[in-house]
Amino acid sequence: MESEMSPKAKAEYNLGDAEADQGIGQIDHVKHYGIWSCQRRPACANIWLYKSDNDLLLDYNWTNNSSVSFIGSLATAASLAELASMFPTAGGQYHFISKMAPLRIVKGPSWVVGWITTFGWIAVAASAPFLSGTMIQGLLVLNYDNYAFQRWHGTLIYWAILVISAIVNIQGSRVLPVVENLSLGFHVVAFIIVLVVICVVSPTKHVPEFVFVDTINNSGWGNNGIAWCVGMLSSCYVLVGYDAAIHLCEEMKDPRTDIPLAMIGAVLINGTIGFGFLVAILFCMGDLKSALDTTTGYPIIEIFYNITGNSRSATAFRMVWVLARDKALPATTWLSKMDERRQIPTIAVAVTSFLLGLLGLINIGSTSLQRHSIIGRIWA
């Protein structure tokens, strides 16, 4: 590998962490993050709930689609992890290009990839609170017969979640890794509990052919090949956040070792949990049509109701800050300013939260925010 590097890239690869940091313009951060707290970011957004829900809406073949997404994500994560171990910087992909591309064309591709990555993370940062907010609204529809569904209600809940997220990232930056470690444990324990409950109490069980063989086109496309590709969106969405560790590497104690472990671990955890939950839901879900026709807007809510008989930001903030630090955004001096006391990019957090708030306005007139956010993130 070293023989294929440019002389500049090879020299940086052979430097120690401290020397390499100085060479790429990094700032000496307090090292808050480790392997487990970085794995939590892509792994603990209740992705198994989202995965099973959207697969029912889109997929042409549920389990096969998920398997292909998992293999592809694992291969991509391994490739990025290798580059991140060589050049650990919060810029991530655009910095890799700046080091590996020919000098005569390096500026253009680096700039384009930097912007795509940043706004891709803004897209996924918008989709996570939107999903949470509208799921809360779906629970209101399920439990309160007199509740009048309005799209702007979901937008208000979305904004409330954004405000909480911004406050936590600014005021609780030092304890955030601890909270994320705890949430990773809760995520895995909750998955096991939910999995056991739905398998035990489900009144109906589907045959294996329904889970592993049958193909159902719920995408609206007449061509099954296109339907299969559309179904890949949700399968890929729940796995693409593994590069979060790269953008937090400047806040890690041993990034050259921890980043690859965090990235591969995130894909393995997400892929295993997501696939296991999907299979369990497909076996126990009951009537598919009633789930798809639910008034809550989320089939997974209806499925849980039928079974029991009872009624994802911080990485986007860092991407905005690091792109401003490298003078690739307007108002770079202002956006790249670091809060000396909290050791976080407070202004970048505030600006990103404001942009996410504006994205929430889309939901008032259209329900396409979630879909467009997913497409934007996967494309990035």
Backbone torsions as a table, in degrees:
resi	resn	phi	psi	omega
1	MET	NA	-42.3	-176.8
2	GLU	-62.9	-34.6	-177.6
3	SER	-66.8	-18.3	-178.7
4	GLU	-94.3	-4.2	-178.8
5	MET	-81.4	156.7	169.4
6	SER	-71.0	157.6	179.0
7	PRO	-55.8	-38.7	-179.4
8	LYS	-66.7	-43.5	179.9
9	ALA	-66.1	-39.3	-179.9
10	LYS	-64.4	-39.9	179.9
11	ALA	-64.4	-41.6	-179.8
12	GLU	-68.5	-37.1	179.7
13	TYR	-61.7	-33.8	-177.3
14	ASN	-84.2	-6.4	178.2
15	LEU	-75.5	159.1	169.7
16	GLY	-73.7	169.1	-177.8
17	ASP	-58.3	-45.8	-176.5
18	ALA	-63.5	-43.9	-179.7
19	GLU	-67.2	-39.1	179.4
20	ALA	-64.9	-39.1	178.3
21	ASP	-58.4	-44.4	179.7
22	GLN	-65.3	-36.0	-177.3
23	GLY	-70.2	-23.8	-178.3
24	ILE	-111.8	13.1	171.7
25	GLY	80.2	21.5	-180.0
26	GLN	-73.4	153.7	176.1
27	ILE	-101.9	143.6	-177.8
28	ASP	-74.7	99.6	-179.6
29	HIS	-89.5	160.5	165.3
30	VAL	-70.4	132.3	-173.4
31	LYS	-86.6	90.7	-176.4
32	HIS	-85.6	-33.0	-163.7
33	TYR	-100.8	149.6	174.3
34	GLY	-130.9	-167.1	-176.0
35	ILE	-61.4	-49.0	-172.0
36	TRP	-70.6	-40.1	179.7
37	SER	-67.0	-30.6	176.6
38	CYS	-75.9	-31.5	176.6
39	GLN	-68.0	-30.3	-176.9
40	ARG	-61.9	-36.5	-174.0
41	ARG	-57.5	-51.3	176.7
42	PRO	-80.5	-17.3	-170.1
43	ALA	-97.8	-12.6	-169.1
44	CYS	-122.7	45.3	175.4
45	ALA	-110.6	31.7	-174.6
46	ASN	51.5	42.6	-174.7
47	ILE	-64.0	-26.9	-179.4
48	TRP	-67.9	-31.2	174.2
49	LEU	-67.0	-46.5	-179.5
50	TYR	-64.8	-40.7	-177.1
51	LYS	-59.8	-53.8	-176.9
52	SER	-64.8	-35.9	-177.3
53	ASP	-65.0	-51.1	-175.4
54	ASN	-76.3	-27.6	175.3
55	ASP	-62.6	-36.0	179.1
56	LEU	-65.2	-31.5	-178.1
57	LEU	-79.6	-32.7	-167.7
58	LEU	-116.9	-38.9	-162.6
59	ASP	-65.5	146.2	173.4
60	TYR	-89.1	-37.1	173.9
61	ASN	-143.8	111.8	-166.8
62	TRP	-63.2	-60.9	-171.1
63	THR	-71.7	-38.2	178.5
64	ASN	-63.3	-41.1	178.7
65	ASN	-60.0	-44.7	-179.1
66	SER	-65.6	-37.5	-179.9
67	SER	-64.6	-43.4	179.2
68	VAL	-63.8	-42.2	179.1
69	SER	-61.8	-41.2	-179.3
70	PHE	-64.3	-46.4	-179.2
71	ILE	-63.7	-44.5	179.2
72	GLY	-63.7	-41.7	179.7
73	SER	-66.0	-39.1	179.8
74	LEU	-64.6	-40.9	178.8
75	ALA	-65.9	-43.0	179.5
76	THR	-66.1	-41.3	178.7
77	ALA	-62.3	-39.4	179.2
78	ALA	-63.8	-39.7	179.2
79	SER	-65.9	-47.3	179.3
80	LEU	-66.5	-35.6	179.6
81	ALA	-63.0	-38.3	177.7
82	GLU	-63.2	-44.9	178.7
83	LEU	-65.8	-39.3	-179.6
84	ALA	-66.3	-33.3	177.7
85	SER	-69.5	-26.2	178.4
86	MET	-82.5	-41.9	-175.9
87	PHE	-129.8	76.6	-177.8
88	PRO	-76.3	101.4	177.1
89	THR	-145.9	149.8	-176.9
90	ALA	-63.9	-20.7	178.0
91	GLY	-65.5	-29.3	175.5
92	GLY	64.3	-120.9	-168.5
93	GLN	-58.8	-41.1	-177.2
94	TYR	-72.2	-25.9	174.9
95	HIS	-72.9	-36.1	176.6
96	PHE	-58.9	-43.3	179.8
97	ILE	-64.3	-40.1	-178.7
98	SER	-63.5	-25.4	-179.5
99	LYS	-92.6	-28.3	-172.0
100	MET	-104.2	-22.2	-176.3
101	ALA	-78.6	155.9	174.9
102	PRO	-58.3	142.7	-174.1
103	LEU	-60.3	-30.6	-174.3
104	ARG	-71.8	-18.5	-178.5
105	ILE	-123.5	7.8	-167.3
106	VAL	-66.7	-34.2	-172.1
107	LYS	-67.5	-47.5	-177.5
108	GLY	-60.3	-56.6	179.3
109	PRO	-60.0	-37.6	179.3
110	SER	-62.7	-44.0	-179.2
111	TRP	-64.0	-46.2	-178.5
112	VAL	-63.4	-46.7	-178.9
113	VAL	-64.7	-37.6	177.7
114	GLY	-60.7	-44.6	178.9
115	TRP	-68.4	-42.3	179.5
116	ILE	-61.6	-44.7	-179.5
117	THR	-63.8	-43.7	-178.8
118	THR	-62.9	-49.6	-177.6
119	PHE	-76.4	-20.2	170.1
120	GLY	-66.0	-41.0	177.5
121	TRP	-70.2	-32.9	174.1
122	ILE	-63.6	-38.6	178.8
123	ALA	-62.4	-46.5	-179.1
124	VAL	-71.3	-30.4	176.2
125	ALA	-67.6	-27.5	176.0
126	ALA	-77.5	-36.3	-175.6
127	SER	-70.2	-33.3	-176.5
128	ALA	-65.5	-53.4	177.3
129	PRO	-67.8	-29.0	176.4
130	PHE	-64.4	-43.3	177.1
131	LEU	-60.6	-46.4	-179.5
132	SER	-63.6	-45.0	-177.9
133	GLY	-63.5	-45.2	-178.2
134	THR	-75.1	-24.9	172.5
135	MET	-68.0	-39.9	174.8
136	ILE	-59.4	-42.3	178.2
137	GLN	-63.9	-38.1	176.6
138	GLY	-62.7	-37.1	176.9
139	LEU	-66.6	-34.4	175.7
140	LEU	-64.0	-41.5	178.0
141	VAL	-61.8	-40.5	-177.6
142	LEU	-69.1	-39.6	-170.2
143	ASN	-97.5	-17.0	-177.4
144	TYR	-126.8	106.4	-176.3
145	ASP	-65.1	-27.2	-177.3
146	ASN	-90.0	4.3	179.4
147	TYR	-76.4	127.1	178.8
148	ALA	-96.3	111.2	-176.8
149	PHE	-66.8	128.2	174.4
150	GLN	-136.1	136.1	-177.6
151	ARG	-63.5	-31.8	-178.4
152	TRP	-69.5	-21.1	173.5
153	HIS	-62.3	-43.8	177.9
154	GLY	-62.6	-35.9	177.9
155	THR	-65.1	-40.5	178.7
156	LEU	-64.0	-41.8	177.1
157	ILE	-64.2	-40.6	177.1
158	TYR	-58.0	-46.1	179.1
159	TRP	-63.0	-40.5	179.5
160	ALA	-61.1	-41.7	178.1
161	ILE	-65.2	-38.6	177.9
162	LEU	-61.9	-43.8	-179.9
163	VAL	-62.0	-45.2	178.5
164	ILE	-60.5	-43.0	-179.9
165	SER	-62.1	-44.0	-179.9
166	ALA	-64.1	-42.7	-179.9
167	ILE	-62.9	-43.6	179.8
168	VAL	-62.8	-42.0	-178.7
169	ASN	-68.8	-29.3	-179.8
170	ILE	-87.1	-52.0	-173.4
171	GLN	-84.9	-26.4	-174.9
172	GLY	-113.3	28.2	-174.4
173	SER	-61.4	-33.3	-176.8
174	ARG	-74.3	-30.7	-178.9
175	VAL	-98.0	-4.9	-177.2
176	LEU	-58.0	-42.8	177.6
177	PRO	-60.4	-35.8	178.3
178	VAL	-66.1	-44.4	177.9
179	VAL	-60.6	-39.5	-179.0
180	GLU	-69.1	-36.1	175.1
181	ASN	-62.7	-42.7	178.6
182	LEU	-64.9	-39.9	-178.7
183	SER	-68.7	-30.4	175.2
184	LEU	-63.3	-45.6	177.1
185	GLY	-62.3	-42.8	178.3
186	PHE	-62.5	-40.0	-179.6
187	HIS	-58.5	-47.3	-178.1
188	VAL	-69.8	-43.8	-179.9
189	VAL	-63.8	-43.0	179.3
190	ALA	-62.6	-38.8	177.9
191	PHE	-60.0	-45.7	-178.8
192	ILE	-62.9	-44.1	-179.1
193	ILE	-62.7	-49.1	-178.7
194	VAL	-63.0	-41.0	-179.7
195	LEU	-60.6	-45.8	-179.7
196	VAL	-64.8	-43.2	-177.5
197	VAL	-61.7	-49.2	-175.8
198	ILE	-67.9	-31.8	178.8
199	CYS	-72.2	-32.3	-176.3
200	VAL	-82.8	-44.9	-170.9
201	VAL	-92.7	-9.4	-178.1
202	SER	-60.7	127.3	-178.5
203	PRO	-76.5	-18.7	-179.1
204	THR	-129.6	152.8	177.2
205	LYS	-133.8	131.7	176.0
206	HIS	-83.4	159.4	178.5
207	VAL	-78.8	157.5	-179.1
208	PRO	-57.6	-30.9	-179.9
209	GLU	-61.0	-36.3	179.2
210	PHE	-64.2	-36.3	-175.8
211	VAL	-80.6	-44.5	-168.9
212	PHE	-107.4	-16.4	-173.1
213	VAL	-117.6	-47.0	-173.4
214	ASP	-58.9	145.6	176.6
215	THR	-121.3	128.2	-179.2
216	ILE	-129.9	126.1	-177.4
217	ASN	-98.9	101.3	177.5
218	ASN	-106.5	13.7	-172.8
219	SER	-83.5	-19.7	-174.2
220	GLY	92.6	-7.3	178.5
221	TRP	-91.3	138.1	179.4
222	GLY	-76.3	-27.7	-179.2
223	ASN	-85.7	123.4	-176.6
224	ASN	-67.7	-30.2	176.9
225	GLY	-64.6	-43.8	176.8
226	ILE	-64.9	-40.3	179.4
227	ALA	-60.1	-40.3	179.0
228	TRP	-63.8	-42.1	179.5
229	CYS	-66.0	-41.1	177.5
230	VAL	-62.5	-38.9	178.5
231	GLY	-64.9	-19.4	178.2
232	MET	-69.5	-20.5	-175.8
233	LEU	-57.6	-52.4	-177.5
234	SER	-69.6	-34.1	178.6
235	SER	-64.8	-39.4	179.2
236	CYS	-74.8	-36.3	-174.8
237	TYR	-56.4	-41.3	-174.7
238	VAL	-76.5	-3.7	-178.2
239	LEU	-116.5	-15.2	-170.0
240	VAL	-75.4	-11.0	-176.4
241	GLY	-76.4	7.2	-176.4
242	TYR	-64.6	-20.4	-179.9
243	ASP	-78.3	2.2	176.5
244	ALA	-57.2	-36.0	-179.1
245	ALA	-60.6	-35.2	179.8
246	ILE	-61.2	-44.8	-174.2
247	HIS	-76.9	-6.0	175.5
248	LEU	-109.2	7.8	-170.6
249	CYS	-64.6	-27.8	-179.2
250	GLU	-73.2	-7.5	176.3
251	GLU	-111.0	18.3	178.7
252	MET	-111.0	148.5	-176.4
253	LYS	-74.0	-38.4	-177.2
254	ASP	-135.8	71.0	-171.4
255	PRO	-63.8	-33.8	-176.9
256	ARG	-62.2	-30.0	178.6
257	THR	-96.7	-41.6	-172.4
258	ASP	-73.4	-34.3	-177.6
259	ILE	-60.5	-52.4	179.1
260	PRO	-58.6	-41.1	179.8
261	LEU	-64.4	-41.2	-179.9
262	ALA	-66.0	-41.8	-177.4
263	MET	-68.0	-50.1	180.0
264	ILE	-65.4	-39.7	178.4
265	GLY	-62.3	-38.8	179.6
266	ALA	-63.5	-43.3	179.0
267	VAL	-65.6	-42.4	-179.6
268	LEU	-64.6	-44.1	179.9
269	ILE	-65.3	-50.5	-179.1
270	ASN	-62.2	-45.3	-177.9
271	GLY	-63.7	-43.1	-179.1
272	THR	-67.1	-48.8	-179.2
273	ILE	-65.6	-45.4	-178.6
274	GLY	-62.2	-44.5	-179.4
275	PHE	-66.8	-42.6	179.2
276	GLY	-62.0	-42.2	179.8
277	PHE	-68.1	-40.3	179.1
278	LEU	-60.7	-45.1	179.7
279	VAL	-62.5	-43.6	179.9
280	ALA	-63.0	-43.2	179.6
281	ILE	-63.6	-42.9	-178.8
282	LEU	-64.7	-36.5	177.4
283	PHE	-68.5	-34.5	-168.1
284	CYS	-110.6	2.4	-167.2
285	MET	-70.3	-23.5	-176.2
286	GLY	83.2	-143.4	-175.1
287	ASP	-72.9	123.3	-178.2
288	LEU	-69.0	-40.9	-175.6
289	LYS	-63.1	-42.1	-179.9
290	SER	-65.0	-33.2	177.9
291	ALA	-68.6	-42.0	-178.6
292	LEU	-71.7	-27.0	-178.3
293	ASP	-91.5	10.3	-176.1
294	THR	-60.3	144.4	177.9
295	THR	-80.7	-9.2	-179.4
296	THR	-75.5	-19.8	-177.0
297	GLY	89.6	-8.7	-179.2
298	TYR	-131.3	109.3	179.2
299	PRO	-55.2	-33.0	-177.5
300	ILE	-62.9	-32.7	177.4
301	ILE	-66.0	-44.2	178.9
302	GLU	-65.3	-37.7	179.6
303	ILE	-64.0	-45.2	177.9
304	PHE	-62.4	-38.6	178.3
305	TYR	-63.8	-43.8	179.7
306	ASN	-66.6	-36.0	-178.2
307	ILE	-71.9	-45.7	-172.2
308	THR	-93.2	-25.4	-175.4
309	GLY	78.5	9.4	178.6
310	ASN	-115.9	156.0	174.4
311	SER	-77.5	NA	NA
312	ARG	NA	NA	NA
313	SER	NA	-41.8	-174.0
314	ALA	-65.5	-33.2	178.9
315	THR	-67.3	-38.4	177.0
316	ALA	-61.8	-39.6	178.1
317	PHE	-59.8	-45.0	-178.4
318	ARG	-66.8	-35.8	-179.8
319	MET	-66.2	-40.8	176.5
320	VAL	-62.1	-43.8	-177.9
321	TRP	-64.9	-46.4	-174.6
322	VAL	-70.9	-31.6	176.5
323	LEU	-68.6	-36.9	175.4
324	ALA	-68.2	-37.7	178.6
325	ARG	-60.2	-34.6	179.3
326	ASP	-91.0	14.1	174.1
327	LYS	59.5	41.8	177.7
328	ALA	-111.1	8.2	177.3
329	LEU	-129.3	158.4	172.2
330	PRO	-63.8	155.1	177.6
331	ALA	54.2	47.2	-173.8
332	THR	-63.2	-38.8	-178.8
333	THR	-61.6	-40.9	-179.0
334	TRP	-72.4	-48.2	-176.6
335	LEU	-68.2	-31.4	-175.7
336	SER	-87.2	1.5	-177.9
337	LYS	-65.3	132.3	-178.1
338	MET	-102.4	132.0	174.6
339	ASP	-70.4	112.6	-174.4
340	GLU	-65.3	-34.7	-177.2
341	ARG	-75.6	-45.3	-176.5
342	ARG	-90.1	-15.6	-179.0
343	GLN	60.1	41.4	176.1
344	ILE	-139.0	157.3	177.9
345	PRO	-80.6	79.9	-172.6
346	THR	-58.5	-44.4	-178.4
347	ILE	-65.0	-41.7	177.9
348	ALA	-62.1	-37.9	176.4
349	VAL	-62.1	-45.8	-178.3
350	ALA	-65.1	-44.3	-179.1
351	VAL	-65.2	-43.5	179.0
352	THR	-63.4	-41.2	178.2
353	SER	-62.3	-38.6	177.8
354	PHE	-64.1	-43.7	178.1
355	LEU	-62.8	-40.4	177.8
356	LEU	-64.5	-37.6	177.0
357	GLY	-62.1	-40.2	177.2
358	LEU	-63.7	-38.2	178.2
359	LEU	-61.5	-30.9	179.5
360	GLY	-64.4	-22.1	178.5
361	LEU	-64.4	-25.1	179.9
362	ILE	-57.9	-37.2	-175.5
363	ASN	-64.0	-25.6	-179.2
364	ILE	-65.1	-39.2	-179.2
365	GLY	-98.2	-19.5	-175.8
366	SER	-155.5	151.5	178.4
367	THR	-94.7	19.8	-173.6
368	SER	-84.8	-4.0	-176.4
369	LEU	-56.8	-48.6	-177.1
370	GLN	-61.3	-46.5	-177.9
371	ARG	-64.0	-44.9	-178.6
372	HIS	-68.3	-34.1	177.3
373	SER	-65.0	-40.7	178.5
374	ILE	-62.7	-48.3	-178.7
375	ILE	-62.0	-42.5	-179.7
376	GLY	-62.1	-42.1	-178.6
377	ARG	-68.8	-45.2	-178.6
378	ILE	-64.2	-40.9	178.6
379	TRP	-62.5	-40.8	179.1
380	ALA	-65.7	NA	NA
